[in-house]
Amino acid sequence: MPRYVIERTFPDGLEIPMNDKGAAGTLKVVGRNAEEGVTWVHSYVTQDKKKTFCVYDGPTPEAIRKVAEHNGLPVDRISEVRVLDPYFYL
């Protein structure tokens, strides 16, 4: 399965409540993603919470765009990536 980094911009900042409401919202995203064979691996959030870099596994960039739209999430850029391990060369 290809791996992608999705860059997103949240002009007002990303706010996910650290409570049951936040957990329920996150579970909805995961469930909708699964319907298209997409898995959210993890995300990096900038300190100001205005930008995220999300690591996803999915069949195609189109599948990732589709679930992002269903989840109401912006997509600035999708890049297919591979792991480069610095210890590989040692």
Secondary structure, DSSP 4 states (H G I P E B T S, - for coil): --EEEEEEE-TT-----SSHHHHHHHHHHHHHHHHTT-EEEEEEE-TTSSEEEEEEE-S-HHHHHHHHHHTT---SEEEEE----GGGG-
